[in-house]
């Protein structure tokens, strides 16, 4: 009965996980998301059809690719449990190898995204795309808005209400979805394949994605991530070093998932779950200290930008234009 109960629990969990991930994965092929890379149509390297350019910009981010992997795993797991996919046995189970890659990539996305955002949200989110220069906002206000959009709280100004849905989507795509795979390691039994096959497959995927990422950059003439632009601004040698370190990190995460499946169990998996969730909250209860580290006033962050008594705009004319447009709308 205990075994049957555990199997039922796994089936219910995977069904819920599929419901949480598959619809968004399907919609990604038809609708743009905040993860879509913004590009200028007349500046692309090749004059390809707009639908194809839109597809490239949508899937340039590893976050979206990882989400497709996550939803694909849970969809296949549910289909296998329903008897619609043939189950494999032994160390050559393709779905187990798929799971290793998807989990390693998912953890990579979660840890790199939130780790970078803790240093500077602008490393992951292109501030000049989210807050275009035409608004003529002062740099400090942009930083204030971006921090609140990532970690909260939402500024009380009505025009800043976009921060809440933006933050919820970031939590969904960079926290909930990757951690569903980690929870799957905690509630389900996963077999171990050959170590060299798991590590080599993960590294092969990482290098394939890097090639795709650089191709997207060349085609769209826009770096998928601001962090990448920072790498290349330091020089080609620094960029190669950074990508090498990230590749080693991806390999380490693959080894971590292997350890969890072999001996770590729920306790070993819960460490990464707790770490990602804590990072995504802005290191609560020390979010104020994090804001101060990034050059922000924690009191202004909580009470709103207007409490600081400073204008959000570079010029008075820009402020008046914004207020008139806001009033008209």
Residue pairs with C-beta under 8 A, 6 or more apart in sequence:
6 187
9 187
10 187
10 188
11 78
11 81
13 183
13 184
13 187
13 188
14 74
14 77
14 78
14 81
14 184
14 188
15 78
17 74
17 180
17 184
18 71
18 74
18 75
18 77
18 78
20 176
20 177
20 180
21 67
21 70
21 71
21 74
21 177
21 180
22 71
22 74
22 75
24 67
24 71
24 172
24 173
25 67
25 68
25 70
25 71
25 72
28 58
28 59
28 64
28 67
28 68
29 55
29 58
32 54
32 58
33 58
33 64
33 169
33 173
34 166
34 169
34 170
35 58
35 61
35 63
35 64
35 173
36 54
36 57
36 58
36 61
37 57
37 58
37 60
37 61
37 216
37 220
37 222
37 224
38 57
38 126
38 129
38 222
39 53
39 57
39 220
39 221
39 222
40 221
40 222
41 50
41 53
43 221
44 53
44 219
44 220
44 221
45 218
45 219
45 220
45 221
46 219
48 219
53 219
53 220
56 216
56 219
56 220
57 216
57 220
58 64
59 65
59 68
59 216
60 212
60 213
60 216
60 217
60 220
60 224
61 224
61 225
62 105
62 108
62 109
62 209
62 213
63 109
63 113
63 173
63 174
65 105
65 209
66 102
66 105
66 106
66 108
66 109
66 177
66 178
67 173
67 177
69 98
69 101
69 102
69 105
69 106
70 102
70 106
70 177
70 178
70 180
70 181
72 98
72 102
73 95
73 98
73 99
73 102
73 181
74 180
76 85
76 95
76 98
77 95
79 85
80 86
80 87
80 95
85 95
87 93
88 94
88 95
90 191
91 191
91 192
91 193
91 194
92 193
93 191
93 193
96 190
96 191
96 193
97 193
97 197
97 198
97 201
99 181
99 184
99 190
100 193
100 198
100 201
100 202
100 254
100 257
100 258
101 201
101 202
101 205
101 254
102 181
103 181
103 182
103 184
103 185
103 257
104 202
104 250
104 253
104 254
104 257
105 202
105 205
105 206
105 250
106 177
106 178
106 179
106 181
106 182
107 178
107 181
107 182
107 253
107 256
107 257
107 272
107 276
108 246
108 249
108 250
108 253
109 174
109 178
110 174
110 175
110 178
110 179
110 276
111 253
111 272
111 275
111 276
111 279
112 246
112 249
113 124
113 174
114 174
114 175
114 276
114 279
114 280
115 279
116 123
116 124
116 227
117 123
117 124
117 125
117 150
117 151
117 279
118 279
118 282
118 283
118 290
120 294
121 127
121 143
121 146
121 147
121 149
121 150
121 294
122 143
122 146
122 226
123 225
123 226
123 227
123 230
124 225
124 226
124 227
125 146
125 149
125 150
125 226
126 226
127 142
127 143
127 146
127 226
130 146
130 149
131 137
131 142
131 145
131 146
135 313
135 318
135 322
136 313
136 314
136 315
136 318
137 145
137 312
137 313
137 314
138 310
138 311
138 312
138 313
138 314
140 295
140 296
140 310
141 305
141 310
141 312
141 313
143 294
143 295
143 296
144 155
144 296
144 300
144 301
144 305
145 155
145 160
145 163
147 291
147 294
147 296
147 301
148 154
148 155
148 160
148 163
148 167
148 301
149 162
149 163
149 166
149 167
149 170
150 167
150 170
150 282
151 167
151 280
151 281
151 282
151 287
151 290
152 163
152 167
152 282
152 287
153 301
153 302
154 160
154 161
154 163
154 164
154 167
155 163
155 304
155 305
156 303
156 304
156 306
157 304
157 305
157 306
159 326
170 280
171 280
174 280
175 276
175 277
175 280
178 276
179 272
179 273
179 276
179 277
182 269
182 272
182 273
183 269
183 273
184 190
185 257
185 260
185 261
185 269
186 265
186 266
186 269
186 270
190 261
191 261
192 258
192 261
192 262
195 258
198 254
198 258
199 251
199 254
199 255
202 250
202 251
202 253
202 254
203 247
203 250
203 251
203 254
206 246
206 247
206 250
207 247
210 243
210 247
213 224
213 228
216 224
217 223
217 224
217 228
223 229
223 232
228 239
231 238
231 239
231 242
231 243
232 239
256 272
259 268
260 268
260 269
278 284
281 287
282 290
282 291
283 289
283 290
287 298
288 298
288 301
288 302
289 298
291 297
291 298
291 301
292 298
297 308
299 307
300 307
300 308
305 312
311 319
312 319
313 319
313 322
